[in-house]
Amino acid sequence: MSDAAQPTAAEVRAAAEAVKTAIDRHLAAVESRSGEDDPAVYEAFNQLAAAAETYDELLYDRHDEVTPFEIPGAEEALPPYTGPEEPHGLSVLIRRDYAVVEPQRLLAHAQRIEAADDDDEGSEASGTVHGALGLLFGEYEPDEIASRHKEFGLEEGDSTLWVTASDEPADPGEWLEAPFEQADPQRVVCRFDVSAVFDDEEDDLDDEDLVDALDEDLEPLDAER
């Protein structure tokens, strides 16, 4: 970063004061919380996270230094549930990412699908990757593709599944034009995430850490003997 673009010492100091204020506000909200999912605590948490992130960035830009703590961003946590206590409907929202790592394998599968379909005589959809993907997902259910992705020349990326609650089931055809537009994080009953990031975190444990973890797990068993 150039000197001209660097924040001033006063800006860094002001950001530090904002963090102090946000800490006081968060503590006050926690001390006076009205329940487990008090929205005031959630809002104070987000304000603290934003203030800490701003201070960390300015501190680094000005002094090439970082803070010794990390507060997860608001996008990493679900907000308090505000949906119906007794939902009469639900929606299951699924996103799965794949990388096309073996295009020829994908194309070969698409050609076999095309050859077996008498209605597609003369079609050349299997000659392109996007056409082959259309044939693949038209032939197989998404769950089957997920279980056989390597066979189709695909590599799994991140995936997430959200179960959201609704007051009443949607009318037929009501949301088909924009299926994910009204996904409300505050109506998520539960969610399940799969990512290589989690595997990387487990791989970061060295042998000594694993031994310590196993020892901790075994301690209650030893005490019972």
Order of alpha helices (4+ residues) and beta strands (2+ residues): alpha-alpha-beta-alpha-alpha-alpha-beta-beta-alpha-alpha
